């Protein structure tokens, strides 16, 4: 039995060599990449001299990266060679942010602040979707005291991870007094679309935290940075408006009123005074806080005039302290006002019934109220007269019920309100009052 050998034509053999050699070479490079990297990680190989650097095979990059990652441990005594390694790695892998980040660290060790900042900037631009590197770049900027440069990094970081926003934004607010730049540059203009985030997520967090800290300047900067569509009819805008009223920031109150409602405030005007138009849940008039157990409110068809009134209903299960329906009304300082309206009650139990009061900012003693009513009564008029102090421009009309210490404290029944009006008249001075 004889063996026959088949010889390939020279052209085909040459073609196989041409095709196979690059594949074998690429496989060899990959093997070298992994093998050398493993030796460096295990301490069996170091790159401590220019000769060792030049002996690395071309296109091999992982050993350089591993060396840079270990640089703070192994190369602190020779920054020059570490810088050469970083430069070589940047040339071989220019799109890897780690090379630029390591270069910035080494430049700082060499007290070269310009290159430090330059390398960090490139690292940032290459790592917008890489959270770990963004955190490193952000922290590096903070260590260098480069707050302005850290702010855009923070924006990319919190866009990638929204849960970091409140901590990062608070930290930056402690490191800079330029709140306008902070609000404009650090808050992402959009929210990630991979989850069901509200469009005002970042602005809402920033504004609520500024209000909680009573940082009025920061709160104003955040509100001014918020796009107009997010300001209009927003819950956070109403929250901010209430804060400004408490702070007596009247000019800003007027501005926010305009931006929240899309129209300016009118002194003495009670919005939704007859309850005929659909009410906005974020309007400053008849704004509601979460109501307690045992009470609910709604717009009802039992009206004094027109087709609608405001009804508050107590179900008899709780001793309710109710203050959760509030209407803010612009008023003139040093003027007197008369609030009138119609109301009707149906089987209001207990001796502590509902009433209406007018609250004037922080003047706790300047609260005027109607007489509490119990049992049932037909539509009738109530009236409250009050004076506005010289430092007040907003009055709060509130529907109230005070908790009772009596045995029959659990209130039940219904009460309706309709046709509220507020009329002004100039307050008399003391001389005119004495003449009368």
Secondary structure as GFF3:
##gff-version 3
##sequence-region A 1 436
A	DSSP	alpha_helix	10	41	.	.	.	ID=ss1
A	DSSP	alpha_helix	50	54	.	.	.	ID=ss2
A	DSSP	alpha_helix	62	69	.	.	.	ID=ss3
A	DSSP	alpha_helix	71	74	.	.	.	ID=ss4
A	DSSP	alpha_helix	79	92	.	.	.	ID=ss5
A	DSSP	alpha_helix	97	109	.	.	.	ID=ss6
A	DSSP	alpha_helix	113	125	.	.	.	ID=ss7
A	DSSP	alpha_helix	131	144	.	.	.	ID=ss8
A	DSSP	alpha_helix	147	160	.	.	.	ID=ss9
A	DSSP	three_ten_helix	162	164	.	.	.	ID=ss10
A	DSSP	alpha_helix	165	175	.	.	.	ID=ss11
A	DSSP	alpha_helix	179	186	.	.	.	ID=ss12
A	DSSP	alpha_helix	201	212	.	.	.	ID=ss13
A	DSSP	alpha_helix	216	225	.	.	.	ID=ss14
A	DSSP	alpha_helix	228	231	.	.	.	ID=ss15
A	DSSP	alpha_helix	235	247	.	.	.	ID=ss16
A	DSSP	alpha_helix	250	261	.	.	.	ID=ss17
A	DSSP	beta_strand	285	288	.	.	.	ID=ss18
A	DSSP	beta_strand	295	300	.	.	.	ID=ss19
A	DSSP	beta_strand	309	315	.	.	.	ID=ss20
A	DSSP	beta_strand	322	330	.	.	.	ID=ss21
A	DSSP	beta_strand	335	348	.	.	.	ID=ss22
A	DSSP	beta_strand	355	359	.	.	.	ID=ss23
A	DSSP	beta_strand	367	369	.	.	.	ID=ss24
A	DSSP	beta_strand	375	387	.	.	.	ID=ss25
A	DSSP	beta_strand	394	401	.	.	.	ID=ss26
A	DSSP	beta_strand	412	426	.	.	.	ID=ss27
A	DSSP	alpha_helix	430	435	.	.	.	ID=ss28
###
